[in-house]
Amino acid sequence: MKVHPSTISREFKRSPGQYFAERAEAHASLCRSTKGRCIIFTASLAKTIYNWIHNKQLSVDEKVLR
């Protein structure tokens, strides 16, 4: 299979019960599709972030912001 034995071992440990390659591939594809998804910066999100900063829920100094 040209993969390290520990890779195969981890793959089996991730799937409780019987292992199905198709199910594992579908799960891996789903994880890859949502990985690194960008958040669209909107005006309402900007207001929320500034509210978090003003309410000390986000530790960012306002002086470093534009």
PDB file of N, CA, C and O in Angstrom:
ATOM      1  N   MET A   1       0.826  -1.208   0.000  1.00  0.00           N
ATOM      2  CA  MET A   1       0.000   0.000   0.000  1.00  0.00           C
ATOM      3  C   MET A   1       0.861   1.259   0.000  1.00  0.00           C
ATOM      4  O   MET A   1       0.358   2.356  -0.242  1.00  0.00           O
ATOM      5  N   LYS A   2       2.135   1.108   0.267  1.00  0.00           N
ATOM      6  CA  LYS A   2       3.082   2.217   0.259  1.00  0.00           C
ATOM      7  C   LYS A   2       2.758   3.308   1.279  1.00  0.00           C
ATOM      8  O   LYS A   2       2.972   4.492   1.020  1.00  0.00           O
ATOM      9  N   VAL A   3       2.244   2.902   2.439  1.00  0.00           N
ATOM     10  CA  VAL A   3       2.039   3.826   3.555  1.00  0.00           C
ATOM     11  C   VAL A   3       2.639   3.191   4.798  1.00  0.00           C
ATOM     12  O   VAL A   3       2.793   1.972   4.877  1.00  0.00           O
ATOM     13  N   HIS A   4       2.970   4.018   5.749  1.00  0.00           N
ATOM     14  CA  HIS A   4       3.580   3.540   6.980  1.00  0.00           C
ATOM     15  C   HIS A   4       2.548   2.720   7.768  1.00  0.00           C
ATOM     16  O   HIS A   4       1.367   3.065   7.770  1.00  0.00           O
ATOM     17  N   PRO A   5       2.975   1.650   8.430  1.00  0.00           N
ATOM     18  CA  PRO A   5       2.039   0.830   9.207  1.00  0.00           C
ATOM     19  C   PRO A   5       1.268   1.606  10.268  1.00  0.00           C
ATOM     20  O   PRO A   5       0.109   1.296  10.543  1.00  0.00           O
ATOM     21  N   SER A   6       1.901   2.612  10.867  1.00  0.00           N
ATOM     22  CA  SER A   6       1.185   3.390  11.886  1.00  0.00           C
ATOM     23  C   SER A   6       0.028   4.177  11.270  1.00  0.00           C
ATOM     24  O   SER A   6      -0.974   4.424  11.942  1.00  0.00           O
ATOM     25  N   THR A   7       0.151   4.573  10.000  1.00  0.00           N
ATOM     26  CA  THR A   7      -0.941   5.272   9.316  1.00  0.00           C
ATOM     27  C   THR A   7      -2.151   4.358   9.194  1.00  0.00           C
ATOM     28  O   THR A   7      -3.284   4.781   9.425  1.00  0.00           O
ATOM     29  N   ILE A   8      -1.910   3.123   8.837  1.00  0.00           N
ATOM     30  CA  ILE A   8      -3.001   2.149   8.714  1.00  0.00           C
ATOM     31  C   ILE A   8      -3.614   1.884  10.083  1.00  0.00           C
ATOM     32  O   ILE A   8      -4.834   1.794  10.218  1.00  0.00           O
ATOM     33  N   SER A   9      -2.760   1.758  11.097  1.00  0.00           N
ATOM     34  CA  SER A   9      -3.257   1.521  12.452  1.00  0.00           C
ATOM     35  C   SER A   9      -4.159   2.660  12.922  1.00  0.00           C
ATOM     36  O   SER A   9      -5.225   2.410  13.485  1.00  0.00           O
ATOM     37  N   ARG A  10      -3.744   3.908  12.697  1.00  0.00           N
ATOM     38  CA  ARG A  10      -4.571   5.056  13.099  1.00  0.00           C
ATOM     39  C   ARG A  10      -5.897   5.066  12.345  1.00  0.00           C
ATOM     40  O   ARG A  10      -6.934   5.404  12.915  1.00  0.00           O
ATOM     41  N   GLU A  11      -5.866   4.699  11.075  1.00  0.00           N
ATOM     42  CA  GLU A  11      -7.087   4.675  10.278  1.00  0.00           C
ATOM     43  C   GLU A  11      -8.083   3.670  10.862  1.00  0.00           C
ATOM     44  O   GLU A  11      -9.278   3.954  10.946  1.00  0.00           O
ATOM     45  N   PHE A  12      -7.594   2.507  11.260  1.00  0.00           N
ATOM     46  CA  PHE A  12      -8.480   1.511  11.863  1.00  0.00           C
ATOM     47  C   PHE A  12      -9.006   1.967  13.218  1.00  0.00           C
ATOM     48  O   PHE A  12     -10.162   1.705  13.552  1.00  0.00           O
ATOM     49  N   LYS A  13      -8.175   2.641  13.996  1.00  0.00           N
ATOM     50  CA  LYS A  13      -8.600   3.104  15.314  1.00  0.00           C
ATOM     51  C   LYS A  13      -9.657   4.201  15.216  1.00  0.00           C
ATOM     52  O   LYS A  13     -10.490   4.334  16.113  1.00  0.00           O
ATOM     53  N   ARG A  14      -9.636   4.988  14.138  1.00  0.00           N
ATOM     54  CA  ARG A  14     -10.610   6.081  13.972  1.00  0.00           C
ATOM     55  C   ARG A  14     -12.015   5.572  13.710  1.00  0.00           C
ATOM     56  O   ARG A  14     -12.988   6.276  13.980  1.00  0.00           O
ATOM     57  N   SER A  15     -12.135   4.362  13.188  1.00  0.00           N
ATOM     58  CA  SER A  15     -13.464   3.845  12.842  1.00  0.00           C
ATOM     59  C   SER A  15     -13.846   2.742  13.821  1.00  0.00           C
ATOM     60  O   SER A  15     -13.312   1.635  13.754  1.00  0.00           O
ATOM     61  N   PRO A  16     -14.776   3.047  14.733  1.00  0.00           N
ATOM     62  CA  PRO A  16     -15.192   2.023  15.698  1.00  0.00           C
ATOM     63  C   PRO A  16     -15.961   0.906  14.982  1.00  0.00           C
ATOM     64  O   PRO A  16     -16.677   1.157  14.013  1.00  0.00           O
ATOM     65  N   GLY A  17     -15.806  -0.311  15.466  1.00  0.00           N
ATOM     66  CA  GLY A  17     -16.493  -1.442  14.846  1.00  0.00           C
ATOM     67  C   GLY A  17     -15.808  -1.871  13.564  1.00  0.00           C
ATOM     68  O   GLY A  17     -14.585  -1.806  13.439  1.00  0.00           O
ATOM     69  N   GLN A  18     -16.609  -2.305  12.626  1.00  0.00           N
ATOM     70  CA  GLN A  18     -16.061  -2.792  11.360  1.00  0.00           C
ATOM     71  C   GLN A  18     -15.607  -1.631  10.476  1.00  0.00           C
ATOM     72  O   GLN A  18     -16.260  -0.588  10.423  1.00  0.00           O
ATOM     73  N   TYR A  19     -14.487  -1.820   9.787  1.00  0.00           N
ATOM     74  CA  TYR A  19     -13.907  -0.782   8.936  1.00  0.00           C
ATOM     75  C   TYR A  19     -14.473  -0.888   7.528  1.00  0.00           C
ATOM     76  O   TYR A  19     -14.504  -1.972   6.945  1.00  0.00           O
ATOM     77  N   PHE A  20     -14.922   0.243   6.982  1.00  0.00           N
ATOM     78  CA  PHE A  20     -15.396   0.307   5.606  1.00  0.00           C
ATOM     79  C   PHE A  20     -14.609   1.403   4.896  1.00  0.00           C
ATOM     80  O   PHE A  20     -14.669   2.568   5.287  1.00  0.00           O
ATOM     81  N   ALA A  21     -13.882   1.033   3.867  1.00  0.00           N
ATOM     82  CA  ALA A  21     -13.040   1.989   3.152  1.00  0.00           C
ATOM     83  C   ALA A  21     -13.863   3.114   2.538  1.00  0.00           C
ATOM     84  O   ALA A  21     -13.442   4.271   2.554  1.00  0.00           O
ATOM     85  N   GLU A  22     -15.044   2.781   1.993  1.00  0.00           N
ATOM     86  CA  GLU A  22     -15.884   3.801   1.358  1.00  0.00           C
ATOM     87  C   GLU A  22     -16.349   4.835   2.376  1.00  0.00           C
ATOM     88  O   GLU A  22     -16.362   6.033   2.096  1.00  0.00           O
ATOM     89  N   ARG A  23     -16.725   4.366   3.547  1.00  0.00           N
ATOM     90  CA  ARG A  23     -17.188   5.280   4.599  1.00  0.00           C
ATOM     91  C   ARG A  23     -16.036   6.158   5.086  1.00  0.00           C
ATOM     92  O   ARG A  23     -16.219   7.350   5.333  1.00  0.00           O
ATOM     93  N   ALA A  24     -14.853   5.567   5.222  1.00  0.00           N
ATOM     94  CA  ALA A  24     -13.685   6.331   5.663  1.00  0.00           C
ATOM     95  C   ALA A  24     -13.317   7.388   4.629  1.00  0.00           C
ATOM     96  O   ALA A  24     -12.973   8.515   4.987  1.00  0.00           O
ATOM     97  N   GLU A  25     -13.388   7.031   3.357  1.00  0.00           N
ATOM     98  CA  GLU A  25     -13.069   7.996   2.294  1.00  0.00           C
ATOM     99  C   GLU A  25     -14.088   9.127   2.252  1.00  0.00           C
ATOM    100  O   GLU A  25     -13.718  10.285   2.060  1.00  0.00           O
ATOM    101  N   ALA A  26     -15.375   8.801   2.429  1.00  0.00           N
ATOM    102  CA  ALA A  26     -16.408   9.839   2.443  1.00  0.00           C
ATOM    103  C   ALA A  26     -16.200  10.799   3.605  1.00  0.00           C
ATOM    104  O   ALA A  26     -16.367  12.009   3.455  1.00  0.00           O
ATOM    105  N   HIS A  27     -15.834  10.255   4.766  1.00  0.00           N
ATOM    106  CA  HIS A  27     -15.584  11.108   5.929  1.00  0.00           C
ATOM    107  C   HIS A  27     -14.362  11.998   5.699  1.00  0.00           C
ATOM    108  O   HIS A  27     -14.381  13.181   6.039  1.00  0.00           O
ATOM    109  N   ALA A  28     -13.303  11.428   5.122  1.00  0.00           N
ATOM    110  CA  ALA A  28     -12.089  12.206   4.846  1.00  0.00           C
ATOM    111  C   ALA A  28     -12.380  13.308   3.831  1.00  0.00           C
ATOM    112  O   ALA A  28     -11.871  14.421   3.965  1.00  0.00           O
ATOM    113  N   SER A  29     -13.189  13.011   2.822  1.00  0.00           N
ATOM    114  CA  SER A  29     -13.550  14.027   1.820  1.00  0.00           C
ATOM    115  C   SER A  29     -14.337  15.161   2.447  1.00  0.00           C
ATOM    116  O   SER A  29     -14.121  16.329   2.123  1.00  0.00           O
ATOM    117  N   LEU A  30     -15.252  14.817   3.348  1.00  0.00           N
ATOM    118  CA  LEU A  30     -16.041  15.841   4.031  1.00  0.00           C
ATOM    119  C   LEU A  30     -15.139  16.732   4.872  1.00  0.00           C
ATOM    120  O   LEU A  30     -15.298  17.952   4.878  1.00  0.00           O
ATOM    121  N   CYS A  31     -14.193  16.127   5.580  1.00  0.00           N
ATOM    122  CA  CYS A  31     -13.266  16.917   6.407  1.00  0.00           C
ATOM    123  C   CYS A  31     -12.402  17.829   5.548  1.00  0.00           C
ATOM    124  O   CYS A  31     -12.141  18.972   5.923  1.00  0.00           O
ATOM    125  N   ARG A  32     -11.959  17.335   4.408  1.00  0.00           N
ATOM    126  CA  ARG A  32     -11.134  18.157   3.515  1.00  0.00           C
ATOM    127  C   ARG A  32     -11.931  19.311   2.917  1.00  0.00           C
ATOM    128  O   ARG A  32     -11.391  20.395   2.695  1.00  0.00           O
ATOM    129  N   SER A  33     -13.216  19.077   2.655  1.00  0.00           N
ATOM    130  CA  SER A  33     -14.012  20.114   2.000  1.00  0.00           C
ATOM    131  C   SER A  33     -14.305  21.294   2.921  1.00  0.00           C
ATOM    132  O   SER A  33     -14.507  22.411   2.444  1.00  0.00           O
ATOM    133  N   THR A  34     -14.332  21.063   4.228  1.00  0.00           N
ATOM    134  CA  THR A  34     -14.633  22.142   5.166  1.00  0.00           C
ATOM    135  C   THR A  34     -13.380  22.694   5.834  1.00  0.00           C
ATOM    136  O   THR A  34     -13.466  23.595   6.668  1.00  0.00           O
ATOM    137  N   LYS A  35     -12.233  22.166   5.476  1.00  0.00           N
ATOM    138  CA  LYS A  35     -10.974  22.597   6.093  1.00  0.00           C
ATOM    139  C   LYS A  35     -10.563  23.969   5.574  1.00  0.00           C
ATOM    140  O   LYS A  35     -10.545  24.205   4.366  1.00  0.00           O
ATOM    141  N   GLY A  36     -10.236  24.860   6.484  1.00  0.00           N
ATOM    142  CA  GLY A  36      -9.725  26.156   6.098  1.00  0.00           C
ATOM    143  C   GLY A  36     -10.734  27.073   5.434  1.00  0.00           C
ATOM    144  O   GLY A  36     -10.369  27.950   4.651  1.00  0.00           O
ATOM    145  N   ARG A  37     -11.984  26.871   5.744  1.00  0.00           N
ATOM    146  CA  ARG A  37     -13.010  27.704   5.140  1.00  0.00           C
ATOM    147  C   ARG A  37     -12.856  29.147   5.607  1.00  0.00           C
ATOM    148  O   ARG A  37     -12.718  29.401   6.803  1.00  0.00           O
ATOM    149  N   CYS A  38     -12.878  30.079   4.684  1.00  0.00           N
ATOM    150  CA  CYS A  38     -12.722  31.495   5.005  1.00  0.00           C
ATOM    151  C   CYS A  38     -14.038  32.089   5.487  1.00  0.00           C
ATOM    152  O   CYS A  38     -15.110  31.756   4.981  1.00  0.00           O
ATOM    153  N   ILE A  39     -13.939  32.954   6.451  1.00  0.00           N
ATOM    154  CA  ILE A  39     -15.107  33.674   6.950  1.00  0.00           C
ATOM    155  C   ILE A  39     -15.227  34.964   6.154  1.00  0.00           C
ATOM    156  O   ILE A  39     -14.256  35.705   6.003  1.00  0.00           O
ATOM    157  N   ILE A  40     -16.411  35.222   5.654  1.00  0.00           N
ATOM    158  CA  ILE A  40     -16.639  36.450   4.895  1.00  0.00           C
ATOM    159  C   ILE A  40     -16.814  37.593   5.882  1.00  0.00           C
ATOM    160  O   ILE A  40     -17.701  37.563   6.735  1.00  0.00           O
ATOM    161  N   PHE A  41     -15.965  38.592   5.760  1.00  0.00           N
ATOM    162  CA  PHE A  41     -15.992  39.729   6.673  1.00  0.00           C
ATOM    163  C   PHE A  41     -17.085  40.693   6.235  1.00  0.00           C
ATOM    164  O   PHE A  41     -17.011  41.269   5.149  1.00  0.00           O
ATOM    165  N   THR A  42     -18.094  40.868   7.071  1.00  0.00           N
ATOM    166  CA  THR A  42     -19.213  41.754   6.770  1.00  0.00           C
ATOM    167  C   THR A  42     -19.258  42.883   7.790  1.00  0.00           C
ATOM    168  O   THR A  42     -18.541  42.862   8.791  1.00  0.00           O
ATOM    169  N   ALA A  43     -20.099  43.856   7.525  1.00  0.00           N
ATOM    170  CA  ALA A  43     -20.236  44.994   8.444  1.00  0.00           C
ATOM    171  C   ALA A  43     -20.768  44.537   9.796  1.00  0.00           C
ATOM    172  O   ALA A  43     -20.322  45.024  10.835  1.00  0.00           O
ATOM    173  N   SER A  44     -21.715  43.608   9.790  1.00  0.00           N
ATOM    174  CA  SER A  44     -22.263  43.134  11.069  1.00  0.00           C
ATOM    175  C   SER A  44     -21.224  42.354  11.859  1.00  0.00           C
ATOM    176  O   SER A  44     -21.199  42.422  13.088  1.00  0.00           O
ATOM    177  N   LEU A  45     -20.362  41.610  11.161  1.00  0.00           N
ATOM    178  CA  LEU A  45     -19.293  40.900  11.850  1.00  0.00           C
ATOM    179  C   LEU A  45     -18.288  41.885  12.437  1.00  0.00           C
ATOM    180  O   LEU A  45     -17.792  41.684  13.545  1.00  0.00           O
ATOM    181  N   ALA A  46     -17.990  42.943  11.700  1.00  0.00           N
ATOM    182  CA  ALA A  46     -17.065  43.967  12.201  1.00  0.00           C
ATOM    183  C   ALA A  46     -17.610  44.609  13.466  1.00  0.00           C
ATOM    184  O   ALA A  46     -16.868  44.835  14.422  1.00  0.00           O
ATOM    185  N   LYS A  47     -18.917  44.904  13.474  1.00  0.00           N
ATOM    186  CA  LYS A  47     -19.523  45.490  14.688  1.00  0.00           C
ATOM    187  C   LYS A  47     -19.428  44.527  15.858  1.00  0.00           C
ATOM    188  O   LYS A  47     -19.182  44.940  16.991  1.00  0.00           O
ATOM    189  N   THR A  48     -19.621  43.246  15.586  1.00  0.00           N
ATOM    190  CA  THR A  48     -19.546  42.243  16.642  1.00  0.00           C
ATOM    191  C   THR A  48     -18.143  42.173  17.211  1.00  0.00           C
ATOM    192  O   THR A  48     -17.965  42.118  18.427  1.00  0.00           O
ATOM    193  N   ILE A  49     -17.147  42.176  16.339  1.00  0.00           N
ATOM    194  CA  ILE A  49     -15.764  42.110  16.806  1.00  0.00           C
ATOM    195  C   ILE A  49     -15.425  43.325  17.661  1.00  0.00           C
ATOM    196  O   ILE A  49     -14.792  43.189  18.708  1.00  0.00           O
ATOM    197  N   TYR A  50     -15.836  44.495  17.230  1.00  0.00           N
ATOM    198  CA  TYR A  50     -15.557  45.689  18.036  1.00  0.00           C
ATOM    199  C   TYR A  50     -16.310  45.649  19.365  1.00  0.00           C
ATOM    200  O   TYR A  50     -15.789  46.127  20.373  1.00  0.00           O
ATOM    201  N   ASN A  51     -17.508  45.098  19.393  1.00  0.00           N
ATOM    202  CA  ASN A  51     -18.232  44.942  20.658  1.00  0.00           C
ATOM    203  C   ASN A  51     -17.476  44.006  21.592  1.00  0.00           C
ATOM    204  O   ASN A  51     -17.387  44.266  22.792  1.00  0.00           O
ATOM    205  N   TRP A  52     -16.935  42.925  21.055  1.00  0.00           N
ATOM    206  CA  TRP A  52     -16.145  42.004  21.874  1.00  0.00           C
ATOM    207  C   TRP A  52     -14.931  42.711  22.458  1.00  0.00           C
ATOM    208  O   TRP A  52     -14.584  42.502  23.621  1.00  0.00           O
ATOM    209  N   ILE A  53     -14.292  43.540  21.658  1.00  0.00           N
ATOM    210  CA  ILE A  53     -13.110  44.264  22.130  1.00  0.00           C
ATOM    211  C   ILE A  53     -13.502  45.244  23.229  1.00  0.00           C
ATOM    212  O   ILE A  53     -12.843  45.299  24.267  1.00  0.00           O
ATOM    213  N   HIS A  54     -14.560  46.015  23.020  1.00  0.00           N
ATOM    214  CA  HIS A  54     -15.000  47.004  24.012  1.00  0.00           C
ATOM    215  C   HIS A  54     -15.439  46.342  25.314  1.00  0.00           C
ATOM    216  O   HIS A  54     -15.245  46.903  26.392  1.00  0.00           O
ATOM    217  N   ASN A  55     -16.031  45.150  25.220  1.00  0.00           N
ATOM    218  CA  ASN A  55     -16.514  44.441  26.408  1.00  0.00           C
ATOM    219  C   ASN A  55     -15.444  43.544  27.028  1.00  0.00           C
ATOM    220  O   ASN A  55     -15.733  42.763  27.935  1.00  0.00           O
ATOM    221  N   LYS A  56     -14.198  43.658  26.534  1.00  0.00           N
ATOM    222  CA  LYS A  56     -13.053  42.898  27.051  1.00  0.00           C
ATOM    223  C   LYS A  56     -13.241  41.382  26.883  1.00  0.00           C
ATOM    224  O   LYS A  56     -12.692  40.600  27.659  1.00  0.00           O
ATOM    225  N   GLN A  57     -14.011  40.973  25.880  1.00  0.00           N
ATOM    226  CA  GLN A  57     -14.169  39.552  25.584  1.00  0.00           C
ATOM    227  C   GLN A  57     -13.117  39.075  24.586  1.00  0.00           C
ATOM    228  O   GLN A  57     -12.912  37.872  24.423  1.00  0.00           O
ATOM    229  N   LEU A  58     -12.465  39.998  23.932  1.00  0.00           N
ATOM    230  CA  LEU A  58     -11.408  39.697  22.979  1.00  0.00           C
ATOM    231  C   LEU A  58     -10.210  40.541  23.373  1.00  0.00           C
ATOM    232  O   LEU A  58     -10.291  41.769  23.408  1.00  0.00           O
ATOM    233  N   SER A  59      -9.104  39.886  23.667  1.00  0.00           N
ATOM    234  CA  SER A  59      -7.955  40.624  24.192  1.00  0.00           C
ATOM    235  C   SER A  59      -7.103  41.200  23.060  1.00  0.00           C
ATOM    236  O   SER A  59      -6.081  40.631  22.677  1.00  0.00           O
ATOM    237  N   VAL A  60      -7.548  42.336  22.540  1.00  0.00           N
ATOM    238  CA  VAL A  60      -6.816  43.071  21.513  1.00  0.00           C
ATOM    239  C   VAL A  60      -6.828  44.535  21.924  1.00  0.00           C
ATOM    240  O   VAL A  60      -7.865  45.079  22.304  1.00  0.00           O
ATOM    241  N   ASP A  61      -5.682  45.150  21.845  1.00  0.00           N
ATOM    242  CA  ASP A  61      -5.605  46.561  22.183  1.00  0.00           C
ATOM    243  C   ASP A  61      -6.167  47.374  21.011  1.00  0.00           C
ATOM    244  O   ASP A  61      -5.744  47.198  19.869  1.00  0.00           O
ATOM    245  N   GLU A  62      -7.104  48.247  21.296  1.00  0.00           N
ATOM    246  CA  GLU A  62      -7.729  49.056  20.237  1.00  0.00           C
ATOM    247  C   GLU A  62      -6.726  49.939  19.515  1.00  0.00           C
ATOM    248  O   GLU A  62      -6.976  50.350  18.381  1.00  0.00           O
ATOM    249  N   LYS A  63      -5.606  50.238  20.139  1.00  0.00           N
ATOM    250  CA  LYS A  63      -4.617  51.115  19.518  1.00  0.00           C
ATOM    251  C   LYS A  63      -3.945  50.468  18.298  1.00  0.00           C
ATOM    252  O   LYS A  63      -3.436  51.164  17.420  1.00  0.00           O
ATOM    253  N   VAL A  64      -3.951  49.126  18.254  1.00  0.00           N
ATOM    254  CA  VAL A  64      -3.300  48.462  17.122  1.00  0.00           C
ATOM    255  C   VAL A  64      -4.254  48.305  15.938  1.00  0.00           C
ATOM    256  O   VAL A  64      -3.830  47.914  14.851  1.00  0.00           O
ATOM    257  N   LEU A  65      -5.512  48.601  16.137  1.00  0.00           N
ATOM    258  CA  LEU A  65      -6.498  48.485  15.062  1.00  0.00           C
ATOM    259  C   LEU A  65      -6.513  49.741  14.211  1.00  0.00           C
ATOM    260  O   LEU A  65      -6.158  50.822  14.682  1.00  0.00           O
ATOM    261  N   ARG A  66      -6.914  49.604  12.991  1.00  0.00           N
ATOM    262  CA  ARG A  66      -6.984  50.771  12.117  1.00  0.00           C
ATOM    263  C   ARG A  66      -8.162  51.623  12.444  1.00  0.00           C
ATOM    264  O   ARG A  66      -8.377  52.652  11.803  1.00  0.00           O
TER     265      ARG A  66
END
